[in-house]
Amino acid sequence: MTELEFLRLAEEIAREAGDMLLAKRPTMSGEIETKSSPTDVVTALDKASEELIRERILAARPGDRILGEEGGEEPGESDVRWIVDPIDGTVNFLYGLPDWAVS
């Protein structure tokens, strides 16, 4: 797989996850837990986004490794490792601010 093909795959998956997040934000954002501190939050949508991303990566690249912020390490046999932040800027996401992304 070329660098450009990796970029296209990552962008396609991130856009799909972002679209899902935008569609579900009004109904699911209230499901909030804290992690390391009261301001370090994780939502049900963080988890759903990461699950979608993992499924799409593994469907396209079944041997790759994935390290996700919410789900930890997914082992694999290839030298490719994906680093996933399902909602980068969760607090902004929760407040309806535009400064968040799928990374």
Biopython code that builds the backbone (N, CA, C, O; Angstrom):
import numpy as np
from Bio.PDB.StructureBuilder import StructureBuilder

atoms = [
    (1, "MET", "N", (0.857, -1.168, 0.000)),
    (1, "MET", "CA", (0.000, 0.000, 0.000)),
    (1, "MET", "C", (0.906, 1.235, 0.000)),
    (1, "MET", "O", (1.867, 1.307, 0.767)),
    (2, "THR", "N", (0.601, 2.185, -0.846)),
    (2, "THR", "CA", (1.412, 3.397, -0.932)),
    (2, "THR", "C", (1.011, 4.386, 0.159)),
    (2, "THR", "O", (-0.035, 4.252, 0.794)),
    (3, "GLU", "N", (1.869, 5.377, 0.354)),
    (3, "GLU", "CA", (1.583, 6.416, 1.336)),
    (3, "GLU", "C", (0.259, 7.118, 1.023)),
    (3, "GLU", "O", (-0.528, 7.402, 1.926)),
    (4, "LEU", "N", (0.024, 7.392, -0.240)),
    (4, "LEU", "CA", (-1.215, 8.055, -0.648)),
    (4, "LEU", "C", (-2.433, 7.171, -0.368)),
    (4, "LEU", "O", (-3.482, 7.673, 0.036)),
    (5, "GLU", "N", (-2.301, 5.869, -0.578)),
    (5, "GLU", "CA", (-3.410, 4.952, -0.288)),
    (5, "GLU", "C", (-3.707, 4.895, 1.213)),
    (5, "GLU", "O", (-4.868, 4.826, 1.615)),
    (6, "PHE", "N", (-2.645, 4.925, 2.049)),
    (6, "PHE", "CA", (-2.852, 4.986, 3.499)),
    (6, "PHE", "C", (-3.585, 6.273, 3.878)),
    (6, "PHE", "O", (-4.517, 6.253, 4.682)),
    (7, "LEU", "N", (-3.157, 7.382, 3.295)),
    (7, "LEU", "CA", (-3.781, 8.669, 3.582)),
    (7, "LEU", "C", (-5.253, 8.653, 3.193)),
    (7, "LEU", "O", (-6.103, 9.114, 3.955)),
    (8, "ARG", "N", (-5.553, 8.130, 2.022)),
    (8, "ARG", "CA", (-6.955, 8.068, 1.574)),
    (8, "ARG", "C", (-7.795, 7.199, 2.491)),
    (8, "ARG", "O", (-8.923, 7.561, 2.828)),
    (9, "LEU", "N", (-7.259, 6.056, 2.898)),
    (9, "LEU", "CA", (-7.989, 5.166, 3.798)),
    (9, "LEU", "C", (-8.241, 5.855, 5.144)),
    (9, "LEU", "O", (-9.354, 5.812, 5.669)),
    (10, "ALA", "N", (-7.209, 6.488, 5.696)),
    (10, "ALA", "CA", (-7.359, 7.178, 6.978)),
    (10, "ALA", "C", (-8.394, 8.297, 6.877)),
    (10, "ALA", "O", (-9.221, 8.462, 7.774)),
    (11, "GLU", "N", (-8.348, 9.062, 5.791)),
    (11, "GLU", "CA", (-9.303, 10.155, 5.618)),
    (11, "GLU", "C", (-10.728, 9.627, 5.461)),
    (11, "GLU", "O", (-11.663, 10.179, 6.040)),
    (12, "GLU", "N", (-10.889, 8.578, 4.694)),
    (12, "GLU", "CA", (-12.224, 7.993, 4.488)),
    (12, "GLU", "C", (-12.821, 7.517, 5.815)),
    (12, "GLU", "O", (-13.990, 7.773, 6.105)),
    (13, "ILE", "N", (-12.020, 6.830, 6.608)),
    (13, "ILE", "CA", (-12.494, 6.309, 7.893)),
    (13, "ILE", "C", (-12.781, 7.454, 8.867)),
    (13, "ILE", "O", (-13.796, 7.431, 9.564)),
    (14, "ALA", "N", (-11.902, 8.449, 8.919)),
    (14, "ALA", "CA", (-12.103, 9.588, 9.821)),
    (14, "ALA", "C", (-13.362, 10.363, 9.448)),
    (14, "ALA", "O", (-14.110, 10.792, 10.326)),
    (15, "ARG", "N", (-13.597, 10.541, 8.157)),
    (15, "ARG", "CA", (-14.817, 11.249, 7.726)),
    (15, "ARG", "C", (-16.075, 10.467, 8.107)),
    (15, "ARG", "O", (-17.063, 11.050, 8.552)),
    (16, "GLU", "N", (-16.031, 9.147, 7.930)),
    (16, "GLU", "CA", (-17.188, 8.332, 8.310)),
    (16, "GLU", "C", (-17.456, 8.447, 9.814)),
    (16, "GLU", "O", (-18.601, 8.612, 10.235)),
    (17, "ALA", "N", (-16.396, 8.358, 10.615)),
    (17, "ALA", "CA", (-16.556, 8.482, 12.060)),
    (17, "ALA", "C", (-17.074, 9.877, 12.423)),
    (17, "ALA", "O", (-17.952, 10.008, 13.275)),
    (18, "GLY", "N", (-16.536, 10.915, 11.784)),
    (18, "GLY", "CA", (-16.990, 12.277, 12.044)),
    (18, "GLY", "C", (-18.449, 12.478, 11.694)),
    (18, "GLY", "O", (-19.187, 13.130, 12.434)),
    (19, "ASP", "N", (-18.871, 11.918, 10.566)),
    (19, "ASP", "CA", (-20.281, 12.013, 10.177)),
    (19, "ASP", "C", (-21.187, 11.331, 11.200)),
    (19, "ASP", "O", (-22.246, 11.850, 11.551)),
    (20, "MET", "N", (-20.754, 10.157, 11.676)),
    (20, "MET", "CA", (-21.522, 9.446, 12.695)),
    (20, "MET", "C", (-21.614, 10.278, 13.966)),
    (20, "MET", "O", (-22.677, 10.365, 14.580)),
    (21, "LEU", "N", (-20.503, 10.889, 14.359)),
    (21, "LEU", "CA", (-20.486, 11.702, 15.573)),
    (21, "LEU", "C", (-21.422, 12.899, 15.452)),
    (21, "LEU", "O", (-22.170, 13.200, 16.383)),
    (22, "LEU", "N", (-21.385, 13.570, 14.333)),
    (22, "LEU", "CA", (-22.264, 14.720, 14.136)),
    (22, "LEU", "C", (-23.737, 14.311, 14.156)),
    (22, "LEU", "O", (-24.581, 15.028, 14.692)),
    (23, "ALA", "N", (-24.032, 13.168, 13.576)),
    (23, "ALA", "CA", (-25.419, 12.703, 13.518)),
    (23, "ALA", "C", (-25.944, 12.302, 14.895)),
    (23, "ALA", "O", (-27.130, 12.472, 15.177)),
    (24, "LYS", "N", (-25.077, 11.774, 15.751)),
    (24, "LYS", "CA", (-25.530, 11.249, 17.042)),
    (24, "LYS", "C", (-25.270, 12.170, 18.225)),
    (24, "LYS", "O", (-25.764, 11.908, 19.322)),
    (25, "ARG", "N", (-24.515, 13.231, 18.035)),
    (25, "ARG", "CA", (-24.143, 14.084, 19.168)),
    (25, "ARG", "C", (-25.332, 14.540, 19.998)),
    (25, "ARG", "O", (-25.254, 14.457, 21.223)),
    (26, "PRO", "N", (-26.411, 15.008, 19.424)),
    (26, "PRO", "CA", (-27.513, 15.494, 20.264)),
    (26, "PRO", "C", (-28.145, 14.421, 21.149)),
    (26, "PRO", "O", (-28.713, 14.747, 22.191)),
    (27, "THR", "N", (-28.061, 13.151, 20.758)),
    (27, "THR", "CA", (-28.758, 12.122, 21.518)),
    (27, "THR", "C", (-27.858, 11.337, 22.468)),
    (27, "THR", "O", (-28.360, 10.757, 23.431)),
    (28, "MET", "N", (-26.549, 11.299, 22.233)),
    (28, "MET", "CA", (-25.694, 10.443, 23.040)),
    (28, "MET", "C", (-24.649, 11.176, 23.865)),
    (28, "MET", "O", (-23.988, 10.541, 24.687)),
    (29, "SER", "N", (-24.467, 12.461, 23.691)),
    (29, "SER", "CA", (-23.358, 13.139, 24.356)),
    (29, "SER", "C", (-23.513, 13.195, 25.869)),
    (29, "SER", "O", (-22.542, 13.479, 26.570)),
    (30, "GLY", "N", (-24.698, 12.934, 26.388)),
    (30, "GLY", "CA", (-24.907, 12.966, 27.823)),
    (30, "GLY", "C", (-24.298, 11.797, 28.571)),
    (30, "GLY", "O", (-24.208, 11.837, 29.798)),
    (31, "GLU", "N", (-23.882, 10.767, 27.871)),
    (31, "GLU", "CA", (-23.284, 9.596, 28.511)),
    (31, "GLU", "C", (-21.798, 9.861, 28.701)),
    (31, "GLU", "O", (-20.985, 9.535, 27.836)),
    (32, "ILE", "N", (-21.447, 10.461, 29.848)),
    (32, "ILE", "CA", (-20.086, 10.927, 30.085)),
    (32, "ILE", "C", (-19.492, 10.222, 31.299)),
    (32, "ILE", "O", (-20.155, 10.056, 32.324)),
    (33, "GLU", "N", (-18.243, 9.815, 31.169)),
    (33, "GLU", "CA", (-17.463, 9.270, 32.277)),
    (33, "GLU", "C", (-16.186, 10.089, 32.372)),
    (33, "GLU", "O", (-15.823, 10.783, 31.422)),
    (34, "THR", "N", (-15.505, 10.016, 33.501)),
    (34, "THR", "CA", (-14.209, 10.671, 33.618)),
    (34, "THR", "C", (-13.122, 9.600, 33.621)),
    (34, "THR", "O", (-13.354, 8.446, 33.982)),
    (35, "LYS", "N", (-11.930, 10.024, 33.206)),
    (35, "LYS", "CA", (-10.782, 9.115, 33.193)),
    (35, "LYS", "C", (-9.815, 9.526, 34.299)),
    (35, "LYS", "O", (-10.028, 9.175, 35.460)),
    (36, "SER", "N", (-8.769, 10.254, 33.964)),
    (36, "SER", "CA", (-7.721, 10.582, 34.937)),
    (36, "SER", "C", (-8.059, 11.766, 35.840)),
    (36, "SER", "O", (-7.473, 11.910, 36.913)),
    (37, "SER", "N", (-9.020, 12.633, 35.407)),
    (37, "SER", "CA", (-9.397, 13.793, 36.211)),
    (37, "SER", "C", (-10.808, 14.218, 35.815)),
    (37, "SER", "O", (-11.331, 13.738, 34.809)),
    (38, "PRO", "N", (-11.438, 15.110, 36.587)),
    (38, "PRO", "CA", (-12.795, 15.556, 36.236)),
    (38, "PRO", "C", (-12.900, 16.230, 34.870)),
    (38, "PRO", "O", (-13.978, 16.264, 34.277)),
    (39, "THR", "N", (-11.796, 16.760, 34.372)),
    (39, "THR", "CA", (-11.836, 17.412, 33.052)),
    (39, "THR", "C", (-11.359, 16.498, 31.927)),
    (39, "THR", "O", (-11.354, 16.901, 30.764)),
    (40, "ASP", "N", (-10.961, 15.276, 32.260)),
    (40, "ASP", "CA", (-10.546, 14.288, 31.262)),
    (40, "ASP", "C", (-11.726, 13.341, 31.063)),
    (40, "ASP", "O", (-11.863, 12.342, 31.769)),
    (41, "VAL", "N", (-12.567, 13.667, 30.098)),
    (41, "VAL", "CA", (-13.825, 12.937, 29.934)),
    (41, "VAL", "C", (-13.788, 12.001, 28.735)),
    (41, "VAL", "O", (-13.015, 12.177, 27.793)),
    (42, "VAL", "N", (-14.661, 10.995, 28.813)),
    (42, "VAL", "CA", (-14.885, 10.083, 27.700)),
    (42, "VAL", "C", (-16.394, 9.881, 27.598)),
    (42, "VAL", "O", (-17.078, 9.713, 28.608)),
    (43, "THR", "N", (-16.900, 9.900, 26.373)),
    (43, "THR", "CA", (-18.335, 9.723, 26.159)),
    (43, "THR", "C", (-18.599, 8.392, 25.476)),
    (43, "THR", "O", (-17.684, 7.734, 24.981)),
    (44, "ALA", "N", (-19.863, 8.014, 25.461)),
    (44, "ALA", "CA", (-20.257, 6.819, 24.715)),
    (44, "ALA", "C", (-19.899, 6.987, 23.242)),
    (44, "ALA", "O", (-19.604, 6.010, 22.554)),
    (45, "LEU", "N", (-19.928, 8.224, 22.764)),
    (45, "LEU", "CA", (-19.585, 8.466, 21.359)),
    (45, "LEU", "C", (-18.097, 8.327, 21.088)),
    (45, "LEU", "O", (-17.715, 7.928, 19.988)),
    (46, "ASP", "N", (-17.230, 8.648, 22.071)),
    (46, "ASP", "CA", (-15.798, 8.364, 21.922)),
    (46, "ASP", "C", (-15.610, 6.868, 21.654)),
    (46, "ASP", "O", (-14.882, 6.464, 20.746)),
    (47, "LYS", "N", (-16.286, 6.068, 22.469)),
    (47, "LYS", "CA", (-16.154, 4.610, 22.358)),
    (47, "LYS", "C", (-16.750, 4.101, 21.051)),
    (47, "LYS", "O", (-16.164, 3.234, 20.404)),
    (48, "ALA", "N", (-17.910, 4.628, 20.653)),
    (48, "ALA", "CA", (-18.542, 4.200, 19.396)),
    (48, "ALA", "C", (-17.692, 4.594, 18.193)),
    (48, "ALA", "O", (-17.575, 3.829, 17.235)),
    (49, "SER", "N", (-17.104, 5.776, 18.242)),
    (49, "SER", "CA", (-16.251, 6.236, 17.151)),
    (49, "SER", "C", (-15.024, 5.340, 17.022)),
    (49, "SER", "O", (-14.660, 4.933, 15.918)),
    (50, "GLU", "N", (-14.391, 5.036, 18.144)),
    (50, "GLU", "CA", (-13.208, 4.177, 18.085)),
    (50, "GLU", "C", (-13.560, 2.775, 17.594)),
    (50, "GLU", "O", (-12.796, 2.173, 16.840)),
    (51, "GLU", "N", (-14.692, 2.262, 18.011)),
    (51, "GLU", "CA", (-15.118, 0.943, 17.543)),
    (51, "GLU", "C", (-15.310, 0.938, 16.026)),
    (51, "GLU", "O", (-14.869, 0.013, 15.343)),
    (52, "LEU", "N", (-15.967, 1.969, 15.505)),
    (52, "LEU", "CA", (-16.160, 2.082, 14.057)),
    (52, "LEU", "C", (-14.810, 2.145, 13.340)),
    (52, "LEU", "O", (-14.602, 1.460, 12.338)),
    (53, "ILE", "N", (-13.903, 2.962, 13.854)),
    (53, "ILE", "CA", (-12.581, 3.118, 13.233)),
    (53, "ILE", "C", (-11.829, 1.794, 13.239)),
    (53, "ILE", "O", (-11.254, 1.401, 12.224)),
    (54, "ARG", "N", (-11.828, 1.104, 14.378)),
    (54, "ARG", "CA", (-11.140, -0.192, 14.458)),
    (54, "ARG", "C", (-11.728, -1.185, 13.445)),
    (54, "ARG", "O", (-10.986, -1.882, 12.753)),
    (55, "GLU", "N", (-13.055, -1.242, 13.362)),
    (55, "GLU", "CA", (-13.696, -2.167, 12.430)),
    (55, "GLU", "C", (-13.285, -1.873, 10.987)),
    (55, "GLU", "O", (-12.985, -2.793, 10.225)),
    (56, "ARG", "N", (-13.272, -0.598, 10.614)),
    (56, "ARG", "CA", (-12.937, -0.222, 9.235)),
    (56, "ARG", "C", (-11.472, -0.497, 8.910)),
    (56, "ARG", "O", (-11.154, -0.976, 7.822)),
    (57, "ILE", "N", (-10.577, -0.192, 9.858)),
    (57, "ILE", "CA", (-9.154, -0.462, 9.627)),
    (57, "ILE", "C", (-8.928, -1.956, 9.463)),
    (57, "ILE", "O", (-8.255, -2.389, 8.527)),
    (58, "LEU", "N", (-9.489, -2.741, 10.373)),
    (58, "LEU", "CA", (-9.255, -4.189, 10.325)),
    (58, "LEU", "C", (-9.920, -4.845, 9.117)),
    (58, "LEU", "O", (-9.442, -5.876, 8.643)),
    (59, "ALA", "N", (-11.001, -4.277, 8.615)),
    (59, "ALA", "CA", (-11.622, -4.807, 7.397)),
    (59, "ALA", "C", (-10.713, -4.569, 6.194)),
    (59, "ALA", "O", (-10.600, -5.418, 5.311)),
    (60, "ALA", "N", (-10.068, -3.405, 6.171)),
    (60, "ALA", "CA", (-9.195, -3.057, 5.043)),
    (60, "ALA", "C", (-7.780, -3.611, 5.208)),
    (60, "ALA", "O", (-7.122, -3.951, 4.225)),
    (61, "ARG", "N", (-7.314, -3.700, 6.463)),
    (61, "ARG", "CA", (-5.930, -4.078, 6.746)),
    (61, "ARG", "C", (-5.913, -5.011, 7.957)),
    (61, "ARG", "O", (-5.502, -4.597, 9.042)),
    (62, "PRO", "N", (-6.350, -6.258, 7.793)),
    (62, "PRO", "CA", (-6.553, -7.151, 8.943)),
    (62, "PRO", "C", (-5.309, -7.460, 9.774)),
    (62, "PRO", "O", (-5.451, -7.866, 10.928)),
    (63, "GLY", "N", (-4.135, -7.294, 9.260)),
    (63, "GLY", "CA", (-2.937, -7.617, 10.033)),
    (63, "GLY", "C", (-2.329, -6.450, 10.776)),
    (63, "GLY", "O", (-1.349, -6.622, 11.502)),
    (64, "ASP", "N", (-2.896, -5.255, 10.608)),
    (64, "ASP", "CA", (-2.307, -4.065, 11.229)),
    (64, "ASP", "C", (-2.595, -3.990, 12.715)),
    (64, "ASP", "O", (-3.582, -4.537, 13.207)),
    (65, "ARG", "N", (-1.709, -3.299, 13.418)),
    (65, "ARG", "CA", (-1.882, -3.051, 14.850)),
    (65, "ARG", "C", (-2.604, -1.716, 15.023)),
    (65, "ARG", "O", (-2.464, -0.812, 14.199)),
    (66, "ILE", "N", (-3.374, -1.604, 16.100)),
    (66, "ILE", "CA", (-4.093, -0.368, 16.385)),
    (66, "ILE", "C", (-3.907, -0.033, 17.861)),
    (66, "ILE", "O", (-4.098, -0.883, 18.731)),
    (67, "LEU", "N", (-3.533, 1.211, 18.131)),
    (67, "LEU", "CA", (-3.492, 1.722, 19.494)),
    (67, "LEU", "C", (-4.551, 2.816, 19.578)),
    (67, "LEU", "O", (-4.425, 3.868, 18.952)),
    (68, "GLY", "N", (-5.589, 2.555, 20.355)),
    (68, "GLY", "CA", (-6.671, 3.519, 20.486)),
    (68, "GLY", "C", (-6.694, 4.137, 21.863)),
    (68, "GLY", "O", (-6.374, 3.477, 22.852)),
    (69, "GLU", "N", (-7.072, 5.403, 21.934)),
    (69, "GLU", "CA", (-7.116, 6.110, 23.208)),
    (69, "GLU", "C", (-8.073, 5.437, 24.185)),
    (69, "GLU", "O", (-7.797, 5.391, 25.384)),
    (70, "GLU", "N", (-9.180, 4.922, 23.697)),
    (70, "GLU", "CA", (-10.181, 4.333, 24.584)),
    (70, "GLU", "C", (-10.029, 2.823, 24.738)),
    (70, "GLU", "O", (-10.276, 2.290, 25.820)),
    (71, "GLY", "N", (-9.631, 2.127, 23.683)),
    (71, "GLY", "CA", (-9.614, 0.672, 23.705)),
    (71, "GLY", "C", (-8.261, 0.012, 23.832)),
    (71, "GLY", "O", (-8.174, -1.215, 23.857)),
    (72, "GLY", "N", (-7.206, 0.797, 23.912)),
    (72, "GLY", "CA", (-5.880, 0.217, 24.080)),
    (72, "GLY", "C", (-5.332, -0.391, 22.809)),
    (72, "GLY", "O", (-5.689, 0.010, 21.701)),
    (73, "GLU", "N", (-4.456, -1.366, 22.989)),
    (73, "GLU", "CA", (-3.691, -1.965, 21.890)),
    (73, "GLU", "C", (-4.416, -3.146, 21.259)),
    (73, "GLU", "O", (-4.922, -4.028, 21.952)),
    (74, "GLU", "N", (-4.455, -3.143, 19.933)),
    (74, "GLU", "CA", (-4.961, -4.272, 19.135)),
    (74, "GLU", "C", (-3.733, -4.885, 18.466)),
    (74, "GLU", "O", (-3.115, -4.248, 17.613)),
    (75, "PRO", "N", (-3.370, -6.116, 18.842)),
    (75, "PRO", "CA", (-2.172, -6.706, 18.244)),
    (75, "PRO", "C", (-2.381, -7.038, 16.773)),
    (75, "PRO", "O", (-3.512, -7.177, 16.305)),
    (76, "GLY", "N", (-1.293, -7.159, 16.070)),
    (76, "GLY", "CA", (-1.326, -7.543, 14.663)),
    (76, "GLY", "C", (0.048, -7.992, 14.237)),
    (76, "GLY", "O", (1.026, -7.814, 14.963)),
    (77, "GLU", "N", (0.120, -8.575, 13.055)),
    (77, "GLU", "CA", (1.409, -9.102, 12.613)),
    (77, "GLU", "C", (2.134, -8.214, 11.611)),
    (77, "GLU", "O", (3.269, -8.514, 11.242)),
    (78, "SER", "N", (1.510, -7.132, 11.163)),
    (78, "SER", "CA", (2.198, -6.265, 10.203)),
    (78, "SER", "C", (3.041, -5.221, 10.945)),
    (78, "SER", "O", (2.946, -5.080, 12.164)),
    (79, "ASP", "N", (3.858, -4.501, 10.191)),
    (79, "ASP", "CA", (4.668, -3.433, 10.769)),
    (79, "ASP", "C", (3.902, -2.122, 10.859)),
    (79, "ASP", "O", (4.444, -1.121, 11.327)),
    (80, "VAL", "N", (2.643, -2.115, 10.413)),
    (80, "VAL", "CA", (1.840, -0.892, 10.422)),
    (80, "VAL", "C", (1.082, -0.805, 11.751)),
    (80, "VAL", "O", (0.447, -1.763, 12.193)),
    (81, "ARG", "N", (1.173, 0.364, 12.365)),
    (81, "ARG", "CA", (0.464, 0.612, 13.623)),
    (81, "ARG", "C", (-0.308, 1.922, 13.481)),
    (81, "ARG", "O", (0.271, 2.968, 13.186)),
    (82, "TRP", "N", (-1.607, 1.852, 13.692)),
    (82, "TRP", "CA", (-2.481, 3.022, 13.636)),
    (82, "TRP", "C", (-2.641, 3.570, 15.050)),
    (82, "TRP", "O", (-2.842, 2.803, 15.991)),
    (83, "ILE", "N", (-2.554, 4.882, 15.206)),
    (83, "ILE", "CA", (-2.770, 5.545, 16.487)),
    (83, "ILE", "C", (-4.088, 6.317, 16.352)),
    (83, "ILE", "O", (-4.221, 7.171, 15.476)),
    (84, "VAL", "N", (-5.055, 6.018, 17.218)),
    (84, "VAL", "CA", (-6.414, 6.537, 17.045)),
    (84, "VAL", "C", (-6.853, 7.348, 18.259)),
    (84, "VAL", "O", (-6.780, 6.885, 19.397)),
    (85, "ASP", "N", (-7.310, 8.566, 17.991)),
    (85, "ASP", "CA", (-8.018, 9.379, 18.986)),
    (85, "ASP", "C", (-9.400, 9.617, 18.397)),
    (85, "ASP", "O", (-9.547, 10.443, 17.496)),
    (86, "PRO", "N", (-10.423, 8.908, 18.888)),
    (86, "PRO", "CA", (-11.730, 8.923, 18.244)),
    (86, "PRO", "C", (-12.445, 10.268, 18.272)),
    (86, "PRO", "O", (-13.205, 10.586, 17.357)),
    (87, "ILE", "N", (-12.207, 11.063, 19.321)),
    (87, "ILE", "CA", (-12.662, 12.458, 19.349)),
    (87, "ILE", "C", (-11.537, 13.257, 20.006)),
    (87, "ILE", "O", (-11.384, 13.244, 21.228)),
    (88, "ASP", "N", (-10.771, 13.936, 19.198)),
    (88, "ASP", "CA", (-9.698, 14.793, 19.700)),
    (88, "ASP", "C", (-10.331, 16.147, 19.992)),
    (88, "ASP", "O", (-10.646, 16.911, 19.079)),
    (89, "GLY", "N", (-10.512, 16.433, 21.283)),
    (89, "GLY", "CA", (-11.217, 17.650, 21.692)),
    (89, "GLY", "C", (-12.612, 17.330, 22.186)),
    (89, "GLY", "O", (-13.575, 18.002, 21.818)),
    (90, "THR", "N", (-12.726, 16.299, 23.024)),
    (90, "THR", "CA", (-14.033, 15.837, 23.496)),
    (90, "THR", "C", (-14.820, 16.932, 24.202)),
    (90, "THR", "O", (-16.031, 17.037, 24.006)),
    (91, "VAL", "N", (-14.168, 17.743, 25.013)),
    (91, "VAL", "CA", (-14.895, 18.792, 25.732)),
    (91, "VAL", "C", (-15.495, 19.784, 24.739)),
    (91, "VAL", "O", (-16.651, 20.181, 24.887)),
    (92, "ASN", "N", (-14.729, 20.186, 23.734)),
    (92, "ASN", "CA", (-15.287, 21.073, 22.705)),
    (92, "ASN", "C", (-16.469, 20.406, 22.004)),
    (92, "ASN", "O", (-17.491, 21.043, 21.748)),
    (93, "PHE", "N", (-16.320, 19.129, 21.699)),
    (93, "PHE", "CA", (-17.395, 18.360, 21.069)),
    (93, "PHE", "C", (-18.665, 18.421, 21.915)),
    (93, "PHE", "O", (-19.759, 18.644, 21.397)),
    (94, "LEU", "N", (-18.503, 18.217, 23.230)),
    (94, "LEU", "CA", (-19.654, 18.215, 24.137)),
    (94, "LEU", "C", (-20.354, 19.570, 24.204)),
    (94, "LEU", "O", (-21.575, 19.641, 24.345)),
    (95, "TYR", "N", (-19.578, 20.632, 24.104)),
    (95, "TYR", "CA", (-20.150, 21.982, 24.176)),
    (95, "TYR", "C", (-20.598, 22.507, 22.816)),
    (95, "TYR", "O", (-21.021, 23.659, 22.709)),
    (96, "GLY", "N", (-20.512, 21.686, 21.785)),
    (96, "GLY", "CA", (-20.951, 22.114, 20.470)),
    (96, "GLY", "C", (-19.997, 23.060, 19.772)),
    (96, "GLY", "O", (-20.375, 23.728, 18.810)),
    (97, "LEU", "N", (-18.774, 23.123, 20.241)),
    (97, "LEU", "CA", (-17.764, 23.977, 19.625)),
    (97, "LEU", "C", (-17.158, 23.266, 18.412)),
    (97, "LEU", "O", (-17.115, 22.036, 18.383)),
    (98, "PRO", "N", (-16.693, 24.011, 17.423)),
    (98, "PRO", "CA", (-16.201, 23.374, 16.196)),
    (98, "PRO", "C", (-14.781, 22.814, 16.289)),
    (98, "PRO", "O", (-14.342, 22.119, 15.373)),
    (99, "ASP", "N", (-14.063, 23.094, 17.357)),
    (99, "ASP", "CA", (-12.654, 22.704, 17.439)),
    (99, "ASP", "C", (-12.471, 21.307, 18.019)),
    (99, "ASP", "O", (-12.011, 21.148, 19.150)),
    (100, "TRP", "N", (-12.833, 20.300, 17.233)),
    (100, "TRP", "CA", (-12.612, 18.905, 17.574)),
    (100, "TRP", "C", (-12.392, 18.149, 16.262)),
    (100, "TRP", "O", (-12.718, 18.654, 15.187)),
    (101, "ALA", "N", (-11.849, 16.960, 16.355)),
    (101, "ALA", "CA", (-11.573, 16.190, 15.141)),
    (101, "ALA", "C", (-11.488, 14.718, 15.484)),
    (101, "ALA", "O", (-11.370, 14.336, 16.648)),
    (102, "VAL", "N", (-11.548, 13.907, 14.457)),
    (102, "VAL", "CA", (-11.234, 12.484, 14.575)),
    (102, "VAL", "C", (-9.784, 12.351, 14.116)),
    (102, "VAL", "O", (-9.437, 12.733, 12.999)),
    (103, "SER", "N", (-8.950, 11.808, 14.988)),
    (103, "SER", "CA", (-7.524, 11.690, 14.661)),
    (103, "SER", "C", (-7.105, 10.229, 14.622)),
    (103, "SER", "O", (-5.940, 9.928, 14.363)),
]
sb = StructureBuilder()
sb.init_structure("model")
sb.init_model(0)
sb.init_chain("A")
sb.init_seg("    ")
for serial, (resi, resn, name, xyz) in enumerate(atoms, 1):
    if name == "N":
        sb.init_residue(resn, " ", resi, " ")
    sb.init_atom(name, np.array(xyz, "f"), 0.0, 1.0, " ", f" {name:<3s}", serial, name[0])
structure = sb.get_structure()
